[in-house]
């Protein structure tokens, strides 16, 4: 008996490349916003500390 798995579960549509790209861009945008916010917060703390 041989069992094969195609990577797709029944009832779930296959993910397209554009979905993967959109997810990647979302991660990049979130990372940029988070790091910029942290940098601004640190700059503000340093400025207020003077």
Secondary structure, DSSP 8 states (H G I E B T S, - for coil): ------S--TT-----HHHHHHHHHHHHHHHHHHHHHHHHHHHHHHHHH-
